[in-house]
Amino acid sequence: MTASPVRTLISSLIVILFVFAGHARAAAAPPQSEPQAAAAQQPDPQASQTAPGDRAVDPSQPDFTLIALPTTLRMPKFASAFRVTHRFNRPLGDGDFGDLVEDAFGLDGGAQIGLEYRFGIWSGTQVGIHRTNDKTIEFFLQHQVFRQNDRIPVGIDALAAIEGTNNFRDSHSPALGAVVSRTLGRFGAVYASPIWVNNSNPDLIEFVDDNDTFMVGLGARLRVRPSVYVLVEGAPRFGYKEGKPHLSFALEKRAGGHAFQVNFSNGFGTTLAQVARGGIDYDNWFLGFNISRKFF
């Protein structure tokens, strides 16, 4: 049985269209020489290096703070981080152990809570805001001056901040200082932070003569397991110094970009001026925690 002329014509047109489309795709592809074709099959050695090194997890200093004091962890450009600080108001030594258990180790009482957000405007330069629920707001700027390497034995950051009470309406306290760090391989880091804080005295300025505090924050984060750290920090002070110097201990667990920390402090301070004012004493310790998250 012979095919009709129309059916034969349609079949021929379909074959011609498929052949033409194949030639068109081949013509659109740029020609490659043999070396280029071989190189295209090899992985690009720079492809895995497109992400900056400061975006990788640094096991020696995985977070931007110790407990309340800053570190020199480098902030990548356009990266950010968020932190929650929480200090329960009940002293752990108030009453006997039964009273402490009945109060769920202080969890049933009130707390001073802080929310913090920081952002990298340039690689190594970060700005941030920290607000506590007593209506204190702190703005801060931190810039990495030197990064520890084979020629420079320490990392150094410059730090500036200003905070105000009553939602930044009253009692402004500017601060200037530096953060010096020395990493211990992959086993942690030690820190020293000389910081000057103005208007650290909470009393009215017209009734005080001593209104400045110079403190030297000292601290360490030591890695005891692949993702577990123990931390300690303190802040000896000169000038105005009410109460005892700030002192705090902590246990921290890192999980990817998160850090979960349980701490014990002799006060509630989480901003620079609050730390400069010191803790209550060394007989009263307060349970707290920090939760942080890096978005890079």
One Martini backbone bead per residue (centre of mass of N, CA, C, O) as a GRO file, in nm:
protein
  296
    1MET     BB    1   0.093   0.037   0.026
    2THR     BB    2   0.072   0.361  -0.057
    3ALA     BB    3   0.160   0.668   0.004
    4SER     BB    4   0.064   0.968   0.027
    5PRO     BB    5   0.179   1.275  -0.067
    6VAL     BB    6   0.115   1.423   0.199
    7ARG     BB    7   0.252   1.226   0.399
    8THR     BB    8   0.533   1.249   0.272
    9LEU     BB    9   0.570   1.555   0.310
   10ILE     BB   10   0.547   1.562   0.621
   11SER     BB   11   0.780   1.369   0.686
   12SER     BB   12   0.999   1.538   0.548
   13LEU     BB   13   0.967   1.797   0.719
   14ILE     BB   14   1.038   1.668   0.995
   15VAL     BB   15   1.324   1.579   0.924
   16ILE     BB   16   1.432   1.862   0.845
   17LEU     BB   17   1.382   1.998   1.119
   18PHE     BB   18   1.567   1.817   1.290
   19VAL     BB   19   1.827   1.873   1.132
   20PHE     BB   20   1.826   2.184   1.165
   21ALA     BB   21   1.831   2.192   1.477
   22GLY     BB   22   2.102   2.046   1.512
   23HIS     BB   23   2.273   2.255   1.355
   24ALA     BB   24   2.201   2.502   1.530
   25ARG     BB   25   2.323   2.401   1.797
   26ALA     BB   26   2.612   2.362   1.688
   27ALA     BB   27   2.654   2.664   1.598
   28ALA     BB   28   2.608   2.798   1.885
   29ALA     BB   29   2.850   2.656   1.974
   30PRO     BB   30   3.155   2.705   2.076
   31PRO     BB   31   3.455   2.646   1.987
   32GLN     BB   32   3.696   2.382   2.080
   33SER     BB   33   3.977   2.299   2.181
   34GLU     BB   34   4.150   2.046   2.310
   35PRO     BB   35   4.260   2.192   2.566
   36GLN     BB   36   3.983   2.311   2.646
   37ALA     BB   37   3.831   2.044   2.674
   38ALA     BB   38   4.017   1.930   2.895
   39ALA     BB   39   3.978   2.165   3.099
   40ALA     BB   40   3.666   2.130   3.131
   41GLN     BB   41   3.708   1.842   3.283
   42GLN     BB   42   3.853   2.005   3.496
   43PRO     BB   43   3.890   2.125   3.796
   44ASP     BB   44   3.876   2.422   3.952
   45PRO     BB   45   4.104   2.541   4.181
   46GLN     BB   46   3.925   2.819   4.247
   47ALA     BB   47   3.634   2.726   4.317
   48SER     BB   48   3.698   2.646   4.632
   49GLN     BB   49   3.803   2.973   4.682
   50THR     BB   50   3.559   3.179   4.687
   51ALA     BB   51   3.547   3.153   4.981
   52PRO     BB   52   3.620   3.305   5.246
   53GLY     BB   53   3.805   3.232   5.526
   54ASP     BB   54   3.611   3.402   5.736
   55ARG     BB   55   3.361   3.183   5.688
   56ALA     BB   56   3.490   2.988   5.854
   57VAL     BB   57   3.534   2.788   6.108
   58ASP     BB   58   3.675   2.884   6.424
   59PRO     BB   59   3.787   2.686   6.681
   60SER     BB   60   3.932   2.911   6.862
   61GLN     BB   61   3.692   3.139   6.765
   62PRO     BB   62   3.340   3.105   6.730
   63ASP     BB   63   3.295   3.401   6.855
   64PHE     BB   64   3.233   3.753   6.936
   65THR     BB   65   3.221   3.634   7.229
   66LEU     BB   66   3.234   3.533   7.531
   67ILE     BB   67   3.023   3.655   7.758
   68ALA     BB   68   3.071   3.995   7.748
   69LEU     BB   69   3.325   4.001   7.590
   70PRO     BB   70   3.523   4.058   7.330
   71THR     BB   71   3.648   3.956   7.023
   72THR     BB   72   3.844   3.879   6.701
   73LEU     BB   73   3.635   3.793   6.521
   74ARG     BB   74   3.582   3.787   6.191
   75MET     BB   75   3.390   3.989   5.976
   76PRO     BB   76   3.223   3.958   5.710
   77LYS     BB   77   3.099   4.076   5.435
   78PHE     BB   78   2.756   4.099   5.486
   79ALA     BB   79   2.744   3.980   5.752
   80SER     BB   80   2.591   3.811   6.044
   81ALA     BB   81   2.461   3.844   6.392
   82PHE     BB   82   2.305   3.675   6.677
   83ARG     BB   83   2.201   3.762   7.027
   84VAL     BB   84   2.131   3.611   7.350
   85THR     BB   85   2.079   3.740   7.676
   86HIS     BB   86   2.077   3.582   8.018
   87ARG     BB   87   1.987   3.701   8.358
   88PHE     BB   88   1.920   3.590   8.654
   89ASN     BB   89   1.811   3.737   8.966
   90ARG     BB   90   1.876   3.491   9.134
   91PRO     BB   91   2.059   3.392   9.381
   92LEU     BB   92   2.221   3.091   9.439
   93GLY     BB   93   2.275   3.167   9.767
   94ASP     BB   94   1.970   3.188   9.826
   95GLY     BB   95   1.945   2.994  10.056
   96ASP     BB   96   1.885   2.678  10.016
   97PHE     BB   97   1.868   2.406   9.815
   98GLY     BB   98   1.561   2.379   9.828
   99ASP     BB   99   1.499   2.667   9.732
  100LEU     BB  100   1.643   2.639   9.461
  101VAL     BB  101   1.467   2.410   9.351
  102GLU     BB  102   1.189   2.554   9.375
  103ASP     BB  103   1.318   2.789   9.171
  104ALA     BB  104   1.476   2.653   8.939
  105PHE     BB  105   1.754   2.803   8.969
  106GLY     BB  106   1.591   3.093   8.889
  107LEU     BB  107   1.367   3.055   8.656
  108ASP     BB  108   1.114   3.191   8.819
  109GLY     BB  109   1.235   3.452   8.779
  110GLY     BB  110   1.374   3.710   8.678
  111ALA     BB  111   1.535   3.906   8.404
  112GLN     BB  112   1.814   3.992   8.205
  113ILE     BB  113   1.770   4.095   7.868
  114GLY     BB  114   1.938   4.046   7.549
  115LEU     BB  115   1.971   4.206   7.223
  116GLU     BB  116   2.171   4.117   6.924
  117TYR     BB  117   2.320   4.297   6.638
  118ARG     BB  118   2.544   4.221   6.362
  119PHE     BB  119   2.745   4.388   6.094
  120GLY     BB  120   2.921   4.368   5.783
  121ILE     BB  121   3.055   4.636   5.602
  122TRP     BB  122   3.333   4.498   5.618
  123SER     BB  123   3.607   4.329   5.616
  124GLY     BB  124   3.654   4.348   5.969
  125THR     BB  125   3.381   4.527   5.990
  126GLN     BB  126   3.160   4.621   6.263
  127VAL     BB  127   2.819   4.655   6.355
  128GLY     BB  128   2.598   4.735   6.646
  129ILE     BB  129   2.326   4.615   6.866
  130HIS     BB  130   2.230   4.652   7.222
  131ARG     BB  131   1.947   4.529   7.418
  132THR     BB  132   1.795   4.579   7.724
  133ASN     BB  133   1.518   4.545   7.955
  134ASP     BB  134   1.626   4.833   8.094
  135LYS     BB  135   1.665   5.034   7.838
  136THR     BB  136   1.942   4.963   7.715
  137ILE     BB  137   2.156   5.111   7.459
  138GLU     BB  138   2.399   4.974   7.226
  139PHE     BB  139   2.659   5.104   7.026
  140PHE     BB  140   2.888   4.948   6.783
  141LEU     BB  141   3.246   4.941   6.685
  142GLN     BB  142   3.455   4.711   6.482
  143HIS     BB  143   3.814   4.681   6.402
  144GLN     BB  144   4.058   4.524   6.217
  145VAL     BB  145   4.404   4.576   6.233
  146PHE     BB  146   4.511   4.283   6.320
  147ARG     BB  147   4.616   3.964   6.201
  148GLN     BB  148   4.695   3.667   6.283
  149ASN     BB  149   5.028   3.542   6.208
  150ASP     BB  150   5.352   3.471   6.130
  151ARG     BB  151   5.429   3.789   6.196
  152ILE     BB  152   5.173   3.816   6.390
  153PRO     BB  153   5.102   3.712   6.722
  154VAL     BB  154   4.846   3.905   6.711
  155GLY     BB  155   4.525   4.028   6.759
  156ILE     BB  156   4.370   4.351   6.656
  157ASP     BB  157   4.113   4.560   6.789
  158ALA     BB  158   3.895   4.818   6.743
  159LEU     BB  159   3.688   5.008   6.987
  160ALA     BB  160   3.345   5.139   6.982
  161ALA     BB  161   3.106   5.303   7.213
  162ILE     BB  162   2.748   5.362   7.291
  163GLU     BB  163   2.529   5.435   7.568
  164GLY     BB  164   2.175   5.432   7.681
  165THR     BB  165   1.926   5.516   7.868
  166ASN     BB  166   1.606   5.521   7.809
  167ASN     BB  167   1.638   5.463   7.504
  168PHE     BB  168   1.885   5.679   7.467
  169ARG     BB  169   1.813   5.949   7.648
  170ASP     BB  170   2.011   5.869   7.886
  171SER     BB  171   2.305   5.825   8.014
  172HIS     BB  172   2.581   5.849   7.850
  173SER     BB  173   2.836   5.585   7.742
  174PRO     BB  174   3.136   5.602   7.634
  175ALA     BB  175   3.376   5.393   7.437
  176LEU     BB  176   3.730   5.289   7.440
  177GLY     BB  177   3.936   5.040   7.256
  178ALA     BB  178   4.072   4.701   7.280
  179VAL     BB  179   4.151   4.381   7.116
  180VAL     BB  180   4.348   4.109   7.235
  181SER     BB  181   4.484   3.817   7.068
  182ARG     BB  182   4.557   3.452   7.127
  183THR     BB  183   4.599   3.175   6.968
  184LEU     BB  184   4.586   2.798   7.037
  185GLY     BB  185   4.536   2.706   6.779
  186ARG     BB  186   4.268   2.462   6.830
  187PHE     BB  187   4.236   2.535   7.169
  188GLY     BB  188   4.200   2.851   7.149
  189ALA     BB  189   4.187   3.162   7.354
  190VAL     BB  190   4.326   3.480   7.442
  191TYR     BB  191   4.248   3.790   7.636
  192ALA     BB  192   4.275   4.160   7.595
  193SER     BB  193   4.078   4.461   7.723
  194PRO     BB  194   4.135   4.784   7.686
  195ILE     BB  195   3.894   5.008   7.852
  196TRP     BB  196   3.718   5.311   7.816
  197VAL     BB  197   3.470   5.465   8.044
  198ASN     BB  198   3.222   5.691   8.036
  199ASN     BB  199   2.990   5.737   8.262
  200SER     BB  200   2.988   5.490   8.490
  201ASN     BB  201   2.828   5.658   8.682
  202PRO     BB  202   2.490   5.651   8.781
  203ASP     BB  203   2.513   5.909   8.890
  204LEU     BB  204   2.496   6.226   8.897
  205ILE     BB  205   2.731   6.438   8.776
  206GLU     BB  206   2.694   6.682   8.990
  207PHE     BB  207   2.764   6.451   9.240
  208VAL     BB  208   3.044   6.377   9.095
  209ASP     BB  209   3.402   6.304   9.041
  210ASP     BB  210   3.386   5.998   8.958
  211ASN     BB  211   3.334   5.904   8.588
  212ASP     BB  212   3.563   5.685   8.530
  213THR     BB  213   3.665   5.381   8.350
  214PHE     BB  214   3.937   5.147   8.364
  215MET     BB  215   3.961   4.843   8.186
  216VAL     BB  216   4.075   4.487   8.195
  217GLY     BB  217   3.998   4.249   7.993
  218LEU     BB  218   3.991   3.899   8.081
  219GLY     BB  219   4.035   3.592   7.878
  220ALA     BB  220   3.899   3.253   7.793
  221ARG     BB  221   3.895   2.987   7.536
  222LEU     BB  222   3.857   2.635   7.586
  223ARG     BB  223   3.912   2.331   7.421
  224VAL     BB  224   3.776   2.003   7.521
  225ARG     BB  225   3.617   1.963   7.257
  226PRO     BB  226   3.530   1.989   6.936
  227SER     BB  227   3.240   2.160   7.062
  228VAL     BB  228   3.376   2.230   7.352
  229TYR     BB  229   3.375   2.487   7.615
  230VAL     BB  230   3.568   2.690   7.830
  231LEU     BB  231   3.505   2.987   8.035
  232VAL     BB  232   3.675   3.306   8.116
  233GLU     BB  233   3.615   3.625   8.297
  234GLY     BB  234   3.751   3.960   8.355
  235ALA     BB  235   3.750   4.317   8.518
  236PRO     BB  236   3.970   4.512   8.596
  237ARG     BB  237   3.988   4.837   8.776
  238PHE     BB  238   3.983   5.197   8.724
  239GLY     BB  239   3.857   5.432   8.915
  240TYR     BB  240   3.550   5.381   8.884
  241LYS     BB  241   3.432   5.129   9.146
  242GLU     BB  242   3.170   4.944   9.187
  243GLY     BB  243   3.208   4.696   9.357
  244LYS     BB  244   3.292   4.420   9.185
  245PRO     BB  245   3.451   4.269   8.963
  246HIS     BB  246   3.401   4.117   8.690
  247LEU     BB  247   3.275   3.768   8.683
  248SER     BB  248   3.308   3.465   8.469
  249PHE     BB  249   3.151   3.151   8.377
  250ALA     BB  250   3.163   2.874   8.124
  251LEU     BB  251   2.960   2.667   7.904
  252GLU     BB  252   3.012   2.544   7.561
  253LYS     BB  253   2.817   2.487   7.253
  254ARG     BB  254   2.878   2.388   6.925
  255ALA     BB  255   2.647   2.425   6.623
  256GLY     BB  256   2.781   2.540   6.388
  257GLY     BB  257   2.638   2.864   6.396
  258HIS     BB  258   2.598   2.781   6.688
  259ALA     BB  259   2.573   2.898   7.042
  260PHE     BB  260   2.574   2.739   7.368
  261GLN     BB  261   2.541   2.905   7.694
  262VAL     BB  262   2.651   2.856   8.029
  263ASN     BB  263   2.643   3.085   8.311
  264PHE     BB  264   2.846   3.253   8.576
  265SER     BB  265   2.775   3.547   8.772
  266ASN     BB  266   2.823   3.862   8.968
  267GLY     BB  267   2.617   3.968   8.742
  268PHE     BB  268   2.441   4.150   8.451
  269GLY     BB  269   2.650   4.231   8.249
  270THR     BB  270   2.660   4.311   7.866
  271THR     BB  271   2.784   4.580   7.865
  272LEU     BB  272   3.042   4.792   7.902
  273ALA     BB  273   2.926   4.968   8.133
  274GLN     BB  274   2.821   4.733   8.307
  275VAL     BB  275   3.099   4.601   8.346
  276ALA     BB  276   3.241   4.854   8.470
  277ARG     BB  277   3.049   4.848   8.733
  278GLY     BB  278   3.016   4.559   8.798
  279GLY     BB  279   2.953   4.358   9.049
  280ILE     BB  280   2.838   4.278   9.350
  281ASP     BB  281   2.978   3.996   9.441
  282TYR     BB  282   3.123   3.675   9.570
  283ASP     BB  283   2.835   3.560   9.703
  284ASN     BB  284   2.686   3.630   9.427
  285TRP     BB  285   2.528   3.416   9.193
  286PHE     BB  286   2.438   3.391   8.837
  287LEU     BB  287   2.232   3.264   8.615
  288GLY     BB  288   2.299   3.192   8.260
  289PHE     BB  289   2.268   3.283   7.900
  290ASN     BB  290   2.378   3.212   7.560
  291ILE     BB  291   2.268   3.288   7.217
  292SER     BB  292   2.406   3.217   6.895
  293ARG     BB  293   2.412   3.346   6.541
  294LYS     BB  294   2.546   3.280   6.228
  295PHE     BB  295   2.522   3.439   5.885
  296PHE     BB  296   2.781   3.228   5.724
   0.00000   0.00000   0.00000
